[in-house]
Amino acid sequence: MDSLITSILSAAQNTATSQLITALGVALLVTTVAGLILWIIRWTFPRLYRYIARQKEYLFSDITIGSYRLISKDSMMIAFLTVLKGVRVIVSLIVIYTAVILIIESLPLTSSLDVRGIIISSVTAFFLLLMARFIMSGIFSMHRFFVRNIHQQTGTTIQPVAIRSVEIFSAARITELLLVLNSMVRFILSVTTVYATLTLVFGLFAFSKKWSMALLDYTMNPLRLIFVSFVNFLPDLIAIIVIITVTRYLLTFIQFLFREVEKGTISFTGFYKEWSIPTYKIVRFLVLAFAVVVIFPYLPGSDTPFFQGISVFLGILISFGSTSAVSNFISGTLVTYMRPFRIGDRVRIADTEGDVIEKSLLVTRLRTIKNVEVTIPNSMVLGSHIINYSVNSRESGLILNTTATIGYDVPWNTVHQLLITAAEKTQYILQNPKPFVLQTALNDFSVVYEINAYTSNANLMANISSELRQNIQNEFNAAGVEILSPHFIALRDGTASTVRPKDKSGKNAPSGITVNVRSKK
């Protein structure tokens, strides 16, 4: 019996010795291979860095937004080299971790698997934490790199964003937005790294696996729900894409049709060219509204009470809040098809006179002769009287008139001739039809003469009227007719008359009484 026990112990000792020798051999081999791999990594990566630095002109290009350079190729190269250094560290850690695990697996520690598992889990957790530390360091290094680069590019590459002469975003504002975006990316990457590391570390040990599963569920359940919802939504999404595509091409065809009508290539009886763009806008609105109505049932959650309640609430808000807008829209539509004026016409709407510079479905904009822009709601345009000075000036001419009061002692034919001459010398006054004079009143002390002249430039009516009055002054001064405002006070005894005595030829003798000219616009 003793010899049997002795032989068993001897065999066990020999087996343990053999296992130890095998483990030492495996450890030596693993250590040699790991050292060789680490030497290759140490030899390869610096040469790769130098190669990338030499080839940066071909490997990298500037990152631009529009015409602005956001990140230069040098900065791109530095960022790429930083990533490569991080890869080198991670690969080295993986090699070391694999070597340590293989050595531990080969050692005959005990017959208990718990000790081996705890050691392997602890080593794995250590390397995971170490790797997370290097990743966090790389994230913060990249954050600082982009912060420096953004500050360096402010005022040079980062320029204000403007539409024509209106500055939308200043350079300082763009810099601030880029810095905020950079901080948000750093925060998201940091939280993701910490979350993933905790999930993996907790999953290595038996007592904390439920924590790992809980953290994993917090992330995977929403992602799984989003994925399933997206897969279920795919048929509706395809239907929405088809509706949007058909609507887009239909609007393109409608736009082409009305553009051709505007150019005169296509014409319809009773349909004027200036109606084409407003009609296109109305048709486009109706087509888009119809497309929205058709798409609505395909939207996710459209059949839920919450979504329907929100839709009803928004409809009520729009109905009560856009009463004036709807009124202006309808009035603008009516004004468009009434054709009371066109772009560029000189008009008077209520008490405002000016040139029409914009005619939309909601408002009409005029520019007065004082270069003041006036916006008039279309509901007011429809409810006011409209005077269009330009509508007939292009064909038959617009009649401009001004009045002059002349005393009874000046012959009417002389006054007529002076007024017509002044009108003919005025720029932009048409010679045909000829100017003409009307005597509109016989006052107590004077006769009211009205000079009427034609012009085809209604937009210059204020300047033309001013020049006409200047020429009237010049013509009367050249004829020796003094412009005054006399009133006659006479004591009548029945022996005198205001009618001038006739000379030998039978004509009235000239009088020395002065006359008055009063011009009215």
Sequence and secondary structure as in RCSB ss.txt:
>XXXX:A:sequence
MDSLITSILSAAQNTATSQLITALGVALLVTTVAGLILWIIRWTFPRLYRYIARQKEYLFSDITIGSYRLISKDS
MMIAFLTVLKGVRVIVSLIVIYTAVILIIESLPLTSSLDVRGIIISSVTAFFLLLMARFIMSGIFSMHRFFVRNI
HQQTGTTIQPVAIRSVEIFSAARITELLLVLNSMVRFILSVTTVYATLTLVFGLFAFSKKWSMALLDYTMNPLRL
IFVSFVNFLPDLIAIIVIITVTRYLLTFIQFLFREVEKGTISFTGFYKEWSIPTYKIVRFLVLAFAVVVIFPYLP
GSDTPFFQGISVFLGILISFGSTSAVSNFISGTLVTYMRPFRIGDRVRIADTEGDVIEKSLLVTRLRTIKNVEVT
IPNSMVLGSHIINYSVNSRESGLILNTTATIGYDVPWNTVHQLLITAAEKTQYILQNPKPFVLQTALNDFSVVYE
INAYTSNANLMANISSELRQNIQNEFNAAGVEILSPHFIALRDGTASTVRPKDKSGKNAPSGITVNVRSKK
>XXXX:A:secstr
 HHHHHHHHHHHHHHHHHHHHHHHHHHHHHHHHHHHHHHHHHHHHHHHHHHHHHTHHHH   EEETTEEEE HHH
HHHHHHHHHHHHHHHHHHHHHHHHHHHHHHHS   S HHHHHHHHHHHHHHHHHHHHHHHHHHHHHHHHHHHHHH
HHHBTTTB  EEETTEEEE HHHHHHHHHHHHHHHHHHHHHHHHHHHHHHHHTTSGGGHHHHHHHHHHHHHHHHH
HHHHHHHHHHHHHHHHHHHHHHHHHHHHHHHHHHHHHHTSS BTTB GGGHHHHHHHHHHHHHHHHHHHHGGGST
TTTSHHHHHHHHHHHHHHHHHTHHHHHHHHHHHHHHHH    TT EEEETTEEEEEEEE SSEEEEE TTS EEE
EEHHHHHHS EEESSTTTTTT EEEEEEEEEETTS HHHHHHHHHHHHHTSTTB SSS  EEEEEEE SSEEEEE
EEEEES GGGHHHHHHHHHHHHHHHHHHTT  B          SS  SS  B TTSSB      B    B 
